[in-house]
Amino acid sequence: MRCTVFGTGYLGATHAACMAELGHEVMGVDVDPSKISKLEVGEVPFYEPGLQDMLQRNVDSGRLSFSTSYEEAVGFADLHFIAVGTPQRRGEYAADLTQLLSVVDRLAPLLTEPAVLVGKSTVPVGTAEMIAERARKLAPVGGALEIAWSPEFLREGFAVQDTLTPDRLVIGLASGLSGRAEDLLRKVYQKLIDEEVPIIITDLATAELSKSAANAFLATKISFINAISEICEPAGANVSDLANILGLDPRIGRSFLTSGLGFGGGCLPKDIRALMARAGELGASEALHSLREVDSINMRRRTKMVELARHACGGSVLGARLAVLGAAFKARSDDVRDSPALSVAGQLQLEGAAVSIFDPQAMDNARRVFPTLNYATNSFEACERADAVLVLTEWSEFKDLDPSELATTVRSRVVLDGRQCLEQARWEDAGWRYLAMGLPTINR
């Protein structure tokens, strides 16, 4: 089949490359010429494991192309995915739909033949209906334009895997239409359907809510164990052991129950806030009042990590040399949007610490956000003469560090495990003082 993907950021570029990998002819469309020029030669402008090789392979095969021309896109296909960003609106909780509306307003007037628009972006419930009404008014084809919503469920660092072998496919459709949208999407996803990936056909509102609700639940689970962590410390309990106990309950499960610095990135924080904002607009704000506490607990983790660093340095970080290992909001990504690691590093610098930071992939992005921090070329350089080492992103290379070897570089053998990703006994056996949130206060 032929299809287009409007938006070539993290979601759009991944979706376009994966659709080509499934055998379709795909055109990615973006208004940013510099981004398109990189993609045309097979260069991915961000880090995502496995994407670079796959994109290059499909560009070379001719199945995947890129353009800045909406007119060219309309002539290329009549199935159009929209995968633009929906960031948090400045100064508000609500989602900013500017990019989404811009695509619709430019694309719809060009549609003179029956076409299907498929939303991939995460949007507030009710957006699809609004888009459908807006697009049909603008499109010469009128009612022959169908709108569907098929939200993405990608994890940064595993986006290729999650697109090519998803755990479910969700397709939201408007009632009373010809059914062409469902037919086309079933053909696009046929290989996945043949591999028995569960497919759920539902209405537009349910499809929109499915992504928001999933992210809200994950955020709640993360903040729950972090709230319990705050009880463990004064009680003398161990949050890691407690999480293992809870995780053995099949009703709960162990995933997302690791206490630590909390979540960040471009999805969970803004998506739960957008859901709260939309609930208020619908007169159902009390239904999601708990999400305010989820958000509050998550942001509080950063403050607590700064407090732990102060404690490790004798009550103040003024004049201390601190190594921060990690800048991306999570491992296997170069995304520093709302990064807890960078937030903590910046706060420590404001309190007078000399902060040296290293991340395997996110250094360039981090420099753009916090240009005043010191950036090292590797972990050992970052830790040189450090009074404390903070591990704030759970990269494998940080987990695999040799604590005995690292001890020859630092000034004080103090490590703060912000992600509960290090082997505590291994570090303590090497003479390190190991600190982490959620451990008994008396052991610090």
N, C-alpha and C positions, 0 to 999 in steps of 0.2 A: 504494500500500500504506500501511498504518499501522504505525508502530513507535515505541518509546520509546527514550530515551537517558538512562541513569542516570549522573549526574555532569555538571555544567555548567561545569567548569573549562576549561582551554585545549583539551584534546582533546574533551571532551564537547560544549561549545558549538559548536565548529567542525564536528564530525561531525553534530550535529543540524541546523545551518543548511544544511550541504551536502546532507544527505539530503532536506531540504525543497526545496532548489534543484533536485534531480533529479526533483521532482514528487510526492514522498511526503508524507503527513500525519504529522507528527512531534510528539511531546511530550517536552520535556526535563524531567528530574526531579532535584531537589536538596533536601537537608535545610536549606540555608541560605536563609532567606526573603529576606534582603537581596539576595542574588545573583539570585534568581528575580524579585524585583520590578524589578530593572534590566533583565533580559532580556525581561520581558513588554512593556516599552515600547520594545524594540529597542535597548537600550544594552548594548554589550559591555564587561565590566569589565576588559579587558586590551587591549593593542594587537596587532592582527594585520592587515596590509594586506588590504583587500578584504572583510573579514568584517563590519564594521559595516553597510555598505550592503546586503549580501546578507541578513544577519539581519533588518534592518529591513524589507526587501522581503517576506520570507516571513512575518514576523509580521503585516504589514499585509494580506497575501493570505489569512491564516487557515490556511495550511498548517503553520505552526510555532507551538506554544504551550508554556507552561511551567507546572510545578506542583510543590508540595512533597508531594503526596498519592500514596502508593504505591497506595492503593485506586483512585484515579482512573486511574492509569497502567495497572493490570491490566485495568480495564474498557475502556480505550482501545485496547489492542492485545495480541496474543499473541507478538509478536517484540520482545525487549528487549535492547538493546545496553547493556553495562556499560563505562563509560569514566571510571572514577575514578582518582585518583592512586595510585601505588605508590612512595612516596619511600623513600629509604634509611633503614633502621631506626636509631634514635638509638644511637650507640656501637658499631654493627656495620656490616658490609658488606652484610648481607642486606636484601632488600626488605621493607618494611612493608606487609602486606596487610590492615591493619585496615579501611580504607575499602571494599575489595572484599568482605571477609567481612560487613561491616555491611549492604551492599546485599543480598547473598544471603540473609542471615538475616532481613531484613525482607520481602523480596520473595517468597521461596519459599513461606512459609506461606499466602500469598494466592492461590496458583495452583491453582485448582480445575478448570481446563480445560487441554488440551494446549497447551504453550508452548515457545518456544525462547529460551534465553539465549545471547547472543553476546558474548564477551569482546573488548574492544578494547584494554584496558590492557596494558602491558608487564609480564610476570610471569615468575617462575622456572619453568623447565620442570617439569611435574608438577602445576602449580597447577590446570589445567583439570580433570584427573581428580579432584583433591581437591574442587574446587567442585561437580563433577557429583554425586559421592557425597553430599556435604553437602546440596545442594539437594534431591535426590530424597528424602532422609530427612525433610526439612522440608515438602515440598510435598504437599498432599492428592492431587494428580494423579499422584504417584509416578513410575513409569517413562515416562509420557507427556511428561515434561519432558526436552527435549534440550539439550545443551550444545555450542556450537561456539566456535572461537576465530578471529578475523579481525583480526590485529594491524594497527595503524596504522604508516605509514612517513612521518610528517609531518616537514617541516623548519620550525622556527619562522621566520616571515617569508614562508613560501611554503605555508602549511598549506591554504589554500583551493585553490590550484592543485594541490597534491599529493593532495587528496581528490577533486576533480572530474576531474582528468586524471592518475591515478596511473600509475606505471611497471609496477605489478603488483598483483594482488589475491590474497591468500592466505586460504584457508579451511581450518581444521583441524576435522576431524570425528571423533567416536567411532565405532568399528566396531560393527556389529550392531544399529544403530538403524533407524528407519523411512525415513530419508532426507529427512524433512520439513525439517530444518535447512538442508540443501543447497538444496532447492527454494526455500525462502523467501529465502535469501541470493542465489541467482541472480536471483530476481525483483527484489530490492532493487537489485542491481547491474546489472540488465539493460541499462540505457543505456550503462554503461561497457563491458560485454561486447560490445554491438553495435558500439562504437567500437574493438573489437579490443584492448582492454587485456588482457594475458596474465592468465589466472586459473589458480591452482595449487590443486588440491584435495588435501589431505594429511591426516595424522593430527594429533591435538591437540599432541603433543609437538614435532613438527617445526614446526608453526605458531608455537608459543610460542618456540622457539629461533630462528626466522627473524629476529625483531626483535632479540633479544639478540646474535645473531651478526653481524648487519649493523652494529649500533652498535659492537661490539667491533672489527670490521675497520676501520671509519672511524677510531676512536680510535687504533688501531695505526698506520694510515697517517699520521695527524697527528703522533703522537709519533715515528715513524721519521724524518721530515724534520727534526723539532726536535732529535733526537739527532745527526743528521748536521750540523745547524747548529752544534752544540757542537764538532765536529771542524773545521768550516770556519774558525772564528775563529782558532785558533792556527796553522792550516795556511796561512792567507792565501788561502783560497778564498771564492767568493761563492755562498751557498746558493740565492739566487734564480735565478742562471744554472744552477746544478746541477739545481734542480727542473725548470726548463724542459727541460733535456736528458733527464732521467728521464721527464718527462711525454710526450715524443714517442715513447716505447716503448709500442706499443699494449697490451702486457701489463700496463703499470703505469698509464698515464693521468695527466693533470695535476691533476685535481681532488683536493682535500684534501692537496696537497703544498706548501702555502704555509707557510713557517716563520714563527713568531711567538710570541705569548703563550700559545697553546694553547687547548684547548677547556674549556667550562664549561656552565652551564645545568642544567636539571632532568632531562636524559635521559642523555647519554653518561657522565658521571662515575658516577652511581648505577647505571646499567645494567651497566657493565663490572664494578663491584664486586659487584652482585647475582649476575652470572654466575659470578664467582670463588667466591662463597659457596656457590652451588648446586652447583658442580662439586665442592667439598669435601664437601658433604653426600652426594653420589653416589659418593664415593670416587675421584674423577677430578681432584683438585686439581692434580696435576702437568701435566695437559693444558693448563691455562691459566696456568701459572706466568708466562708472558711478559706477561700482562696486568698483573701487579704492577709490572713495569718500565714498561709503557705509562703506568700511572697515576702512577708516580714521576717519569718524564720530564715529564709534563704539569704536575704541581705544581711541579717545579723551574723551569719557565719563569717563573713569577711571581717567584721569588727572583732569577733572573737579570735580570729587568727592573728590579727594585729596585737590583741591583748596577750596572746600566747607568746608572741615574739618578744613583747616587752618583758614578760615574765622570764623568758629564757635568757634575756640580757640583763637581768638584775633589777628590773623595774622601769627601765627606759631604754629606747633604742638610739638616743641622741649620741652621735659619734660612733655607733657600732657599724661594723662591716657585715652586711648580710648578703648571702647568695640566694637568689630565687631561681629555682629550676622549674621552668614552665612559664609560658606566656599565653598560649592558646587556651580557650575555655575548656577543651578536652583533648585527649590524645588523638592521634591520627587526623589532625586538622590544623590548618594555619589560621583559623577564625579567631579573632580576638574581640569580637563584639561582646560587650557585657562580660568580659573575662574576669572571673574572680581572682585569678592569679595576678593579672595586671592591676586590678583594683587594690589588692593588698600591697603589691610592690609600690604603687604610687603613694599610698597612705603612709607606708614606712618611710619613704623618702621625705614626705612632708614633715614627719616627726623627727627628722634629723639624721636618719641612717644613710650610709653610703651603700646603695643597692646595686648589685651586679646581677644581671639576668641572662639566662640562656634558654632557648627553646629550639628543638631540632628543625622546625618548619616555620614558625610564626615570627621570626626576628624582624623581617621587613615590615610586616603589618604592625608589630608592637612599636617599632620606632616611630611610625607615623602617628600613633596614639599618644605615646609617652616618650618624646624625643629627649627628655632630660635624664632618663635612666641610663646607667652604664650597661652596655651590651657586650657579652663575652662571645668568644668563638667556639667554646665547648664547655662542658660541665666543670672540668678541673680549673679552667681559667676563671670561671664565675666564682668558684669556691676558694680562690687563693686568699689566704689570710683572713678567712671569714670567721666571725664570732658565732654565727649560726647559719645553718643551711636549711632553707625552706623548700620542700618538694610540693609544688602546688598544681602540677599537671601530671597525670599518671602515665607518662611515656614509658615504654618498655626499657629504654636505655637508662632511665633514672632508677627503675626497679632493679636493674642488673648492675648498678654501680658497685664496685668493691669497696666496702667501708674502710677496710684496712689501708688500701691504696689512697683513698680520698683523705684519710686522716693525716697523711704527710703534707697535704696542701693547706688545710685549714689552721686557724689559730686556736679555735676551741671545738672540741668534738661534741657539737650539739646539733641534732637534726630534728626538724619539725615536719612531721608527715601530714600534710594537709589533705591527703587523699586516702589514707589508710592503705597504701599500696606497697609499703616496704615491709620486709620481714623484721619485725621488732627484735627478735632474739639474735638475729645475725648482726645487726648494728650494735646491740648492747654487748655482745660477745667481743666486738672489735673495740670496745671502750667508749662507745658513744652514749651520750645522754639522749634518749629517745622520747619525744613529746608528740602527743596527738590529742585532738579534741575528742572527748568521750571516754577518756581513760580516768581512773581514780585520781583525784586531785593530789592525794598524799604521795603518789608515785612520781610526781613531777619534781 
